[in-house]
Each structure stands twice: as C-alpha cells, then as structure tokens.
C-alpha cells in the first residue's frame, strides 16, 4: 500500500513561527508517519507529511499463495 502524502507549501521564513504551528498540526494529526521540513537557501519552502496505516495481526486475514489446479 502506498503511503498517503500531503504537501503544504510554506511561505514563512525561518524567523516566523507560522511554520512551527503548521508542523505541530501535521504531527498532531498523525498516528504513524513522517513530517519533513524542506529548506532551500536557509528558508523553509515546503512541509511534507507521509501517513502510514498499520494493520495489527488481529482481524486481518492472511493472504495465501494461489492453489494449483489439478489436471
């Protein structure tokens, strides 16, 4: 399963606190995943969020190989 990705373009510079609040919101909305801060020429230009969905062993069926057909 491909992780869900969201990109947020940040126009705030490193001195502004707006980017920090955006990062806090993104981290707070995740159960499993990654939040990346992209910097270009000492400025935050983008924040990326990748969310993963994990399945436990209870309630999930195993996928078994296909049975061979008898001739």
PyMOL Python script that loads the backbone (N, CA, C, O; Angstrom):
from pymol import cmd

cmd.read_pdbstr("""\
ATOM      1  N   UNK A   1       0.850  -1.172   0.000  1.00  0.00           N
ATOM      2  CA  UNK A   1       0.000   0.000   0.000  1.00  0.00           C
ATOM      3  C   UNK A   1       0.898   1.238   0.000  1.00  0.00           C
ATOM      4  O   UNK A   1       1.821   1.354   0.806  1.00  0.00           O
ATOM      5  N   UNK A   2       0.615   2.137  -0.898  1.00  0.00           N
ATOM      6  CA  UNK A   2       1.400   3.359  -0.995  1.00  0.00           C
ATOM      7  C   UNK A   2       0.982   4.329   0.107  1.00  0.00           C
ATOM      8  O   UNK A   2      -0.211   4.541   0.327  1.00  0.00           O
ATOM      9  N   UNK A   3       1.961   4.922   0.804  1.00  0.00           N
ATOM     10  CA  UNK A   3       1.603   5.878   1.858  1.00  0.00           C
ATOM     11  C   UNK A   3       0.913   7.110   1.285  1.00  0.00           C
ATOM     12  O   UNK A   3       1.186   7.522   0.157  1.00  0.00           O
ATOM     13  N   UNK A   4       0.035   7.677   2.059  1.00  0.00           N
ATOM     14  CA  UNK A   4      -0.645   8.907   1.664  1.00  0.00           C
ATOM     15  C   UNK A   4       0.299  10.073   1.927  1.00  0.00           C
ATOM     16  O   UNK A   4       0.884  10.162   3.007  1.00  0.00           O
ATOM     17  N   UNK A   5       0.453  10.966   0.955  1.00  0.00           N
ATOM     18  CA  UNK A   5       1.345  12.105   1.119  1.00  0.00           C
ATOM     19  C   UNK A   5       0.583  13.400   0.931  1.00  0.00           C
ATOM     20  O   UNK A   5      -0.236  13.532   0.021  1.00  0.00           O
ATOM     21  N   UNK A   6       0.860  14.341   1.794  1.00  0.00           N
ATOM     22  CA  UNK A   6       0.303  15.685   1.687  1.00  0.00           C
ATOM     23  C   UNK A   6       1.458  16.662   1.684  1.00  0.00           C
ATOM     24  O   UNK A   6       2.389  16.532   2.479  1.00  0.00           O
ATOM     25  N   UNK A   7       1.403  17.640   0.792  1.00  0.00           N
ATOM     26  CA  UNK A   7       2.426  18.674   0.757  1.00  0.00           C
ATOM     27  C   UNK A   7       1.792  20.003   1.106  1.00  0.00           C
ATOM     28  O   UNK A   7       0.715  20.338   0.612  1.00  0.00           O
ATOM     29  N   UNK A   8       2.455  20.750   1.948  1.00  0.00           N
ATOM     30  CA  UNK A   8       1.991  22.074   2.345  1.00  0.00           C
ATOM     31  C   UNK A   8       3.095  23.052   1.974  1.00  0.00           C
ATOM     32  O   UNK A   8       4.211  22.953   2.483  1.00  0.00           O
ATOM     33  N   UNK A   9       2.794  23.980   1.103  1.00  0.00           N
ATOM     34  CA  UNK A   9       3.782  24.978   0.717  1.00  0.00           C
ATOM     35  C   UNK A   9       3.861  26.035   1.810  1.00  0.00           C
ATOM     36  O   UNK A   9       2.860  26.666   2.150  1.00  0.00           O
ATOM     37  N   UNK A  10       5.039  26.219   2.348  1.00  0.00           N
ATOM     38  CA  UNK A  10       5.230  27.192   3.422  1.00  0.00           C
ATOM     39  C   UNK A  10       5.876  28.443   2.843  1.00  0.00           C
ATOM     40  O   UNK A  10       6.946  28.377   2.239  1.00  0.00           O
ATOM     41  N   UNK A  11       5.236  29.553   3.025  1.00  0.00           N
ATOM     42  CA  UNK A  11       5.801  30.809   2.546  1.00  0.00           C
ATOM     43  C   UNK A  11       6.511  31.547   3.667  1.00  0.00           C
ATOM     44  O   UNK A  11       7.142  32.579   3.437  1.00  0.00           O
ATOM     45  N   UNK A  12       6.408  31.020   4.879  1.00  0.00           N
ATOM     46  CA  UNK A  12       7.033  31.682   6.028  1.00  0.00           C
ATOM     47  C   UNK A  12       8.540  31.479   5.985  1.00  0.00           C
ATOM     48  O   UNK A  12       9.027  30.446   5.525  1.00  0.00           O
ATOM     49  N   UNK A  13       9.262  32.464   6.464  1.00  0.00           N
ATOM     50  CA  UNK A  13      10.704  32.303   6.560  1.00  0.00           C
ATOM     51  C   UNK A  13      11.054  31.678   7.902  1.00  0.00           C
ATOM     52  O   UNK A  13      10.181  31.497   8.752  1.00  0.00           O
ATOM     53  N   UNK A  14      12.309  31.353   8.094  1.00  0.00           N
ATOM     54  CA  UNK A  14      12.735  30.644   9.299  1.00  0.00           C
ATOM     55  C   UNK A  14      12.503  31.457  10.564  1.00  0.00           C
ATOM     56  O   UNK A  14      12.415  30.870  11.642  1.00  0.00           O
ATOM     57  N   UNK A  15      12.399  32.777  10.483  1.00  0.00           N
ATOM     58  CA  UNK A  15      12.184  33.610  11.656  1.00  0.00           C
ATOM     59  C   UNK A  15      10.737  33.651  12.109  1.00  0.00           C
ATOM     60  O   UNK A  15      10.455  34.065  13.233  1.00  0.00           O
ATOM     61  N   UNK A  16       9.827  33.236  11.264  1.00  0.00           N
ATOM     62  CA  UNK A  16       8.405  33.274  11.580  1.00  0.00           C
ATOM     63  C   UNK A  16       7.998  32.017  12.343  1.00  0.00           C
ATOM     64  O   UNK A  16       8.592  30.954  12.157  1.00  0.00           O
ATOM     65  N   UNK A  17       6.993  32.137  13.197  1.00  0.00           N
ATOM     66  CA  UNK A  17       6.505  30.994  13.964  1.00  0.00           C
ATOM     67  C   UNK A  17       5.372  30.261  13.251  1.00  0.00           C
ATOM     68  O   UNK A  17       4.918  29.224  13.733  1.00  0.00           O
ATOM     69  N   UNK A  18       4.903  30.779  12.110  1.00  0.00           N
ATOM     70  CA  UNK A  18       3.810  30.126  11.382  1.00  0.00           C
ATOM     71  C   UNK A  18       4.167  28.706  10.974  1.00  0.00           C
ATOM     72  O   UNK A  18       3.332  27.809  11.083  1.00  0.00           O
ATOM     73  N   UNK A  19       5.384  28.484  10.509  1.00  0.00           N
ATOM     74  CA  UNK A  19       5.791  27.161  10.070  1.00  0.00           C
ATOM     75  C   UNK A  19       5.793  26.172  11.233  1.00  0.00           C
ATOM     76  O   UNK A  19       5.458  25.000  11.059  1.00  0.00           O
ATOM     77  N   UNK A  20       6.167  26.645  12.408  1.00  0.00           N
ATOM     78  CA  UNK A  20       6.214  25.775  13.580  1.00  0.00           C
ATOM     79  C   UNK A  20       4.812  25.297  13.959  1.00  0.00           C
ATOM     80  O   UNK A  20       4.625  24.131  14.306  1.00  0.00           O
ATOM     81  N   UNK A  21       3.841  26.185  13.894  1.00  0.00           N
ATOM     82  CA  UNK A  21       2.460  25.796  14.184  1.00  0.00           C
ATOM     83  C   UNK A  21       1.946  24.810  13.137  1.00  0.00           C
ATOM     84  O   UNK A  21       1.213  23.879  13.472  1.00  0.00           O
ATOM     85  N   UNK A  22       2.319  25.003  11.887  1.00  0.00           N
ATOM     86  CA  UNK A  22       1.932  24.070  10.830  1.00  0.00           C
ATOM     87  C   UNK A  22       2.510  22.688  11.094  1.00  0.00           C
ATOM     88  O   UNK A  22       1.815  21.684  10.942  1.00  0.00           O
ATOM     89  N   UNK A  23       3.779  22.631  11.489  1.00  0.00           N
ATOM     90  CA  UNK A  23       4.414  21.348  11.805  1.00  0.00           C
ATOM     91  C   UNK A  23       3.712  20.689  12.987  1.00  0.00           C
ATOM     92  O   UNK A  23       3.463  19.484  12.961  1.00  0.00           O
ATOM     93  N   UNK A  24       3.394  21.454  14.012  1.00  0.00           N
ATOM     94  CA  UNK A  24       2.697  20.902  15.179  1.00  0.00           C
ATOM     95  C   UNK A  24       1.350  20.292  14.789  1.00  0.00           C
ATOM     96  O   UNK A  24       0.993  19.212  15.259  1.00  0.00           O
ATOM     97  N   UNK A  25       0.606  20.988  13.930  1.00  0.00           N
ATOM     98  CA  UNK A  25      -0.693  20.470  13.485  1.00  0.00           C
ATOM     99  C   UNK A  25      -0.531  19.171  12.704  1.00  0.00           C
ATOM    100  O   UNK A  25      -1.282  18.216  12.903  1.00  0.00           O
ATOM    101  N   UNK A  26       0.458  19.147  11.815  1.00  0.00           N
ATOM    102  CA  UNK A  26       0.679  17.952  10.997  1.00  0.00           C
ATOM    103  C   UNK A  26       1.104  16.762  11.854  1.00  0.00           C
ATOM    104  O   UNK A  26       0.624  15.648  11.646  1.00  0.00           O
ATOM    105  N   UNK A  27       1.990  16.984  12.805  1.00  0.00           N
ATOM    106  CA  UNK A  27       2.422  15.910  13.704  1.00  0.00           C
ATOM    107  C   UNK A  27       1.247  15.435  14.553  1.00  0.00           C
ATOM    108  O   UNK A  27       1.075  14.235  14.765  1.00  0.00           O
ATOM    109  N   UNK A  28       0.448  16.367  15.033  1.00  0.00           N
ATOM    110  CA  UNK A  28      -0.702  16.016  15.856  1.00  0.00           C
ATOM    111  C   UNK A  28      -1.759  15.216  15.121  1.00  0.00           C
ATOM    112  O   UNK A  28      -2.535  14.494  15.746  1.00  0.00           O
ATOM    113  N   UNK A  29      -1.799  15.335  13.800  1.00  0.00           N
ATOM    114  CA  UNK A  29      -2.809  14.618  13.022  1.00  0.00           C
ATOM    115  C   UNK A  29      -2.362  13.213  12.617  1.00  0.00           C
ATOM    116  O   UNK A  29      -3.138  12.462  12.025  1.00  0.00           O
ATOM    117  N   UNK A  30      -1.116  12.857  12.933  1.00  0.00           N
ATOM    118  CA  UNK A  30      -0.575  11.552  12.541  1.00  0.00           C
ATOM    119  C   UNK A  30      -0.664  10.531  13.662  1.00  0.00           C
ATOM    120  O   UNK A  30      -0.511  10.858  14.839  1.00  0.00           O
ATOM    121  N   UNK A  31      -0.912   9.298  13.275  1.00  0.00           N
ATOM    122  CA  UNK A  31      -0.737   8.194  14.220  1.00  0.00           C
ATOM    123  C   UNK A  31       0.589   7.501  13.923  1.00  0.00           C
ATOM    124  O   UNK A  31       1.369   7.228  14.835  1.00  0.00           O
ATOM    125  N   UNK A  32       0.845   7.216  12.642  1.00  0.00           N
ATOM    126  CA  UNK A  32       2.118   6.678  12.180  1.00  0.00           C
ATOM    127  C   UNK A  32       2.505   7.464  10.935  1.00  0.00           C
ATOM    128  O   UNK A  32       1.670   7.666  10.053  1.00  0.00           O
ATOM    129  N   UNK A  33       3.742   7.905  10.847  1.00  0.00           N
ATOM    130  CA  UNK A  33       4.158   8.600   9.642  1.00  0.00           C
ATOM    131  C   UNK A  33       5.358   9.491   9.848  1.00  0.00           C
ATOM    132  O   UNK A  33       6.079   9.385  10.841  1.00  0.00           O
ATOM    133  N   UNK A  34       5.556  10.383   8.875  1.00  0.00           N
ATOM    134  CA  UNK A  34       6.730  11.248   8.834  1.00  0.00           C
ATOM    135  C   UNK A  34       6.292  12.657   8.452  1.00  0.00           C
ATOM    136  O   UNK A  34       5.444  12.831   7.578  1.00  0.00           O
ATOM    137  N   UNK A  35       6.868  13.656   9.103  1.00  0.00           N
ATOM    138  CA  UNK A  35       6.708  15.049   8.694  1.00  0.00           C
ATOM    139  C   UNK A  35       8.104  15.559   8.356  1.00  0.00           C
ATOM    140  O   UNK A  35       9.003  15.524   9.196  1.00  0.00           O
ATOM    141  N   UNK A  36       8.283  16.033   7.121  1.00  0.00           N
ATOM    142  CA  UNK A  36       9.581  16.535   6.678  1.00  0.00           C
ATOM    143  C   UNK A  36       9.494  18.028   6.416  1.00  0.00           C
ATOM    144  O   UNK A  36       8.497  18.528   5.896  1.00  0.00           O
ATOM    145  N   UNK A  37      10.550  18.724   6.784  1.00  0.00           N
ATOM    146  CA  UNK A  37      10.664  20.160   6.518  1.00  0.00           C
ATOM    147  C   UNK A  37      11.716  20.325   5.432  1.00  0.00           C
ATOM    148  O   UNK A  37      12.857  19.894   5.597  1.00  0.00           O
ATOM    149  N   UNK A  38      11.335  20.945   4.325  1.00  0.00           N
ATOM    150  CA  UNK A  38      12.245  21.153   3.208  1.00  0.00           C
ATOM    151  C   UNK A  38      12.756  22.586   3.265  1.00  0.00           C
ATOM    152  O   UNK A  38      11.976  23.535   3.341  1.00  0.00           O
ATOM    153  N   UNK A  39      14.084  22.730   3.226  1.00  0.00           N
ATOM    154  CA  UNK A  39      14.732  24.037   3.332  1.00  0.00           C
ATOM    155  C   UNK A  39      15.486  24.317   2.037  1.00  0.00           C
ATOM    156  O   UNK A  39      16.174  23.440   1.513  1.00  0.00           O
ATOM    157  N   UNK A  40      15.357  25.529   1.525  1.00  0.00           N
ATOM    158  CA  UNK A  40      16.094  25.971   0.337  1.00  0.00           C
ATOM    159  C   UNK A  40      16.658  27.352   0.620  1.00  0.00           C
ATOM    160  O   UNK A  40      15.915  28.289   0.913  1.00  0.00           O
ATOM    161  N   UNK A  41      17.970  27.472   0.532  1.00  0.00           N
ATOM    162  CA  UNK A  41      18.665  28.734   0.805  1.00  0.00           C
ATOM    163  C   UNK A  41      18.250  29.321   2.153  1.00  0.00           C
ATOM    164  O   UNK A  41      17.897  30.497   2.250  1.00  0.00           O
ATOM    165  N   UNK A  42      18.298  28.493   3.179  1.00  0.00           N
ATOM    166  CA  UNK A  42      18.003  28.876   4.569  1.00  0.00           C
ATOM    167  C   UNK A  42      16.551  29.274   4.803  1.00  0.00           C
ATOM    168  O   UNK A  42      16.245  29.883   5.828  1.00  0.00           O
ATOM    169  N   UNK A  43      15.656  28.949   3.890  1.00  0.00           N
ATOM    170  CA  UNK A  43      14.230  29.250   4.062  1.00  0.00           C
ATOM    171  C   UNK A  43      13.428  27.963   4.003  1.00  0.00           C
ATOM    172  O   UNK A  43      13.724  27.073   3.207  1.00  0.00           O
ATOM    173  N   UNK A  44      12.431  27.871   4.834  1.00  0.00           N
ATOM    174  CA  UNK A  44      11.519  26.736   4.785  1.00  0.00           C
ATOM    175  C   UNK A  44      10.592  26.962   3.604  1.00  0.00           C
ATOM    176  O   UNK A  44       9.848  27.942   3.561  1.00  0.00           O
ATOM    177  N   UNK A  45      10.644  26.046   2.648  1.00  0.00           N
ATOM    178  CA  UNK A  45       9.848  26.217   1.436  1.00  0.00           C
ATOM    179  C   UNK A  45       8.714  25.210   1.333  1.00  0.00           C
ATOM    180  O   UNK A  45       7.789  25.392   0.541  1.00  0.00           O
ATOM    181  N   UNK A  46       8.782  24.142   2.135  1.00  0.00           N
ATOM    182  CA  UNK A  46       7.775  23.101   1.983  1.00  0.00           C
ATOM    183  C   UNK A  46       7.757  22.217   3.225  1.00  0.00           C
ATOM    184  O   UNK A  46       8.791  21.989   3.854  1.00  0.00           O
ATOM    185  N   UNK A  47       6.583  21.728   3.565  1.00  0.00           N
ATOM    186  CA  UNK A  47       6.425  20.751   4.634  1.00  0.00           C
ATOM    187  C   UNK A  47       5.676  19.574   4.029  1.00  0.00           C
ATOM    188  O   UNK A  47       4.612  19.748   3.435  1.00  0.00           O
ATOM    189  N   UNK A  48       6.232  18.374   4.181  1.00  0.00           N
ATOM    190  CA  UNK A  48       5.617  17.181   3.615  1.00  0.00           C
ATOM    191  C   UNK A  48       5.190  16.237   4.733  1.00  0.00           C
ATOM    192  O   UNK A  48       5.913  16.039   5.711  1.00  0.00           O
ATOM    193  N   UNK A  49       4.007  15.662   4.570  1.00  0.00           N
ATOM    194  CA  UNK A  49       3.507  14.688   5.541  1.00  0.00           C
ATOM    195  C   UNK A  49       3.222  13.386   4.811  1.00  0.00           C
ATOM    196  O   UNK A  49       2.485  13.368   3.825  1.00  0.00           O
ATOM    197  N   UNK A  50       3.808  12.296   5.298  1.00  0.00           N
ATOM    198  CA  UNK A  50       3.541  10.963   4.777  1.00  0.00           C
ATOM    199  C   UNK A  50       2.882  10.175   5.891  1.00  0.00           C
ATOM    200  O   UNK A  50       3.462  10.008   6.963  1.00  0.00           O
ATOM    201  N   UNK A  51       1.678   9.691   5.646  1.00  0.00           N
ATOM    202  CA  UNK A  51       0.935   8.954   6.658  1.00  0.00           C
ATOM    203  C   UNK A  51       0.896   7.484   6.296  1.00  0.00           C
ATOM    204  O   UNK A  51       0.642   7.122   5.147  1.00  0.00           O
ATOM    205  N   UNK A  52       1.148   6.642   7.277  1.00  0.00           N
ATOM    206  CA  UNK A  52       1.129   5.198   7.076  1.00  0.00           C
ATOM    207  C   UNK A  52      -0.010   4.596   7.887  1.00  0.00           C
ATOM    208  O   UNK A  52      -0.338   5.059   8.980  1.00  0.00           O
ATOM    209  N   UNK A  53      -0.591   3.568   7.330  1.00  0.00           N
ATOM    210  CA  UNK A  53      -1.645   2.847   8.028  1.00  0.00           C
ATOM    211  C   UNK A  53      -1.100   1.459   8.338  1.00  0.00           C
ATOM    212  O   UNK A  53      -0.720   0.722   7.428  1.00  0.00           O
ATOM    213  N   UNK A  54      -1.062   1.105   9.603  1.00  0.00           N
ATOM    214  CA  UNK A  54      -0.535  -0.197  10.010  1.00  0.00           C
ATOM    215  C   UNK A  54      -1.681  -1.097  10.436  1.00  0.00           C
ATOM    216  O   UNK A  54      -2.635  -0.660  11.080  1.00  0.00           O
ATOM    217  N   UNK A  55      -1.566  -2.348  10.064  1.00  0.00           N
ATOM    218  CA  UNK A  55      -2.564  -3.344  10.424  1.00  0.00           C
ATOM    219  C   UNK A  55      -1.988  -4.245  11.499  1.00  0.00           C
ATOM    220  O   UNK A  55      -0.840  -4.681  11.402  1.00  0.00           O
ATOM    221  N   UNK A  56      -2.777  -4.526  12.519  1.00  0.00           N
ATOM    222  CA  UNK A  56      -2.372  -5.480  13.544  1.00  0.00           C
ATOM    223  C   UNK A  56      -2.657  -6.892  13.073  1.00  0.00           C
ATOM    224  O   UNK A  56      -3.223  -7.089  11.998  1.00  0.00           O
ATOM    225  N   UNK A  57      -2.271  -7.870  13.867  1.00  0.00           N
ATOM    226  CA  UNK A  57      -2.494  -9.256  13.473  1.00  0.00           C
ATOM    227  C   UNK A  57      -3.931  -9.692  13.731  1.00  0.00           C
ATOM    228  O   UNK A  57      -4.422 -10.597  13.056  1.00  0.00           O
ATOM    229  N   UNK A  58      -4.609  -9.081  14.677  1.00  0.00           N
ATOM    230  CA  UNK A  58      -5.989  -9.457  14.981  1.00  0.00           C
ATOM    231  C   UNK A  58      -6.937  -8.861  13.943  1.00  0.00           C
ATOM    232  O   UNK A  58      -6.881  -7.667  13.652  1.00  0.00           O
ATOM    233  N   UNK A  59      -7.796  -9.695  13.394  1.00  0.00           N
ATOM    234  CA  UNK A  59      -8.812  -9.200  12.478  1.00  0.00           C
ATOM    235  C   UNK A  59      -8.359  -9.023  11.045  1.00  0.00           C
ATOM    236  O   UNK A  59      -9.135  -8.554  10.212  1.00  0.00           O
ATOM    237  N   UNK A  60      -7.119  -9.386  10.733  1.00  0.00           N
ATOM    238  CA  UNK A  60      -6.626  -9.253   9.367  1.00  0.00           C
ATOM    239  C   UNK A  60      -6.363 -10.655   8.830  1.00  0.00           C
ATOM    240  O   UNK A  60      -5.624 -11.432   9.434  1.00  0.00           O
ATOM    241  N   UNK A  61      -6.969 -10.970   7.697  1.00  0.00           N
ATOM    242  CA  UNK A  61      -6.794 -12.294   7.114  1.00  0.00           C
ATOM    243  C   UNK A  61      -5.452 -12.394   6.419  1.00  0.00           C
ATOM    244  O   UNK A  61      -4.962 -11.428   5.835  1.00  0.00           O
ATOM    245  N   UNK A  62      -4.859 -13.593   6.493  1.00  0.00           N
ATOM    246  CA  UNK A  62      -3.602 -13.848   5.795  1.00  0.00           C
ATOM    247  C   UNK A  62      -3.886 -14.043   4.316  1.00  0.00           C
ATOM    248  O   UNK A  62      -4.948 -14.536   3.936  1.00  0.00           O
ATOM    249  N   UNK A  63      -2.946 -13.659   3.503  1.00  0.00           N
ATOM    250  CA  UNK A  63      -3.050 -13.889   2.065  1.00  0.00           C
ATOM    251  C   UNK A  63      -2.182 -15.097   1.757  1.00  0.00           C
ATOM    252  O   UNK A  63      -0.969 -15.065   1.961  1.00  0.00           O
ATOM    253  N   UNK A  64      -2.798 -16.153   1.269  1.00  0.00           N
ATOM    254  CA  UNK A  64      -2.051 -17.378   0.989  1.00  0.00           C
ATOM    255  C   UNK A  64      -1.792 -17.482  -0.508  1.00  0.00           C
ATOM    256  O   UNK A  64      -2.526 -16.909  -1.315  1.00  0.00           O
ATOM    257  N   UNK A  65      -0.726 -18.229  -0.881  1.00  0.00           N
ATOM    258  CA  UNK A  65      -0.439 -18.407  -2.310  1.00  0.00           C
ATOM    259  C   UNK A  65      -1.603 -19.099  -3.009  1.00  0.00           C
ATOM    260  O   UNK A  65      -2.349 -19.854  -2.386  1.00  0.00           O
ATOM    261  N   UNK A  66      -1.753 -18.843  -4.288  1.00  0.00           N
ATOM    262  CA  UNK A  66      -2.825 -19.445  -5.073  1.00  0.00           C
ATOM    263  C   UNK A  66      -2.609 -20.951  -5.164  1.00  0.00           C
ATOM    264  O   UNK A  66      -1.503 -21.414  -5.441  1.00  0.00           O
ATOM    265  N   UNK A  67      -3.670 -21.704  -4.931  1.00  0.00           N
ATOM    266  CA  UNK A  67      -3.578 -23.164  -5.023  1.00  0.00           C
ATOM    267  C   UNK A  67      -3.476 -23.570  -6.488  1.00  0.00           C
ATOM    268  O   UNK A  67      -4.120 -22.984  -7.359  1.00  0.00           O
ATOM    269  N   UNK A  68      -2.647 -24.592  -6.742  1.00  0.00           N
ATOM    270  CA  UNK A  68      -2.506 -25.087  -8.111  1.00  0.00           C
ATOM    271  C   UNK A  68      -3.720 -25.934  -8.459  1.00  0.00           C
ATOM    272  O   UNK A  68      -4.212 -26.709  -7.639  1.00  0.00           O
ATOM    273  N   UNK A  69      -4.187 -25.775  -9.666  1.00  0.00           N
ATOM    274  CA  UNK A  69      -5.331 -26.550 -10.135  1.00  0.00           C
ATOM    275  C   UNK A  69      -4.890 -27.955 -10.506  1.00  0.00           C
ATOM    276  O   UNK A  69      -3.826 -28.147 -11.095  1.00  0.00           O
ATOM    277  N   UNK A  70      -5.716 -28.939 -10.157  1.00  0.00           N
ATOM    278  CA  UNK A  70      -5.410 -30.320 -10.531  1.00  0.00           C
ATOM    279  C   UNK A  70      -5.864 -30.559 -11.958  1.00  0.00           C
ATOM    280  O   UNK A  70      -6.936 -30.108 -12.361  1.00  0.00           O
ATOM    281  N   UNK A  71      -5.035 -31.281 -12.731  1.00  0.00           N
ATOM    282  CA  UNK A  71      -5.356 -31.553 -14.132  1.00  0.00           C
ATOM    283  C   UNK A  71      -6.236 -32.748 -14.297  1.00  0.00           C
ATOM    284  O   UNK A  71      -6.592 -33.102 -15.421  1.00  0.00           O
TER     285      UNK A  71
END
""", "prot")
cmd.dss("prot")
cmd.show_as("cartoon", "prot")
cmd.util.cbc("prot")
cmd.orient("prot")
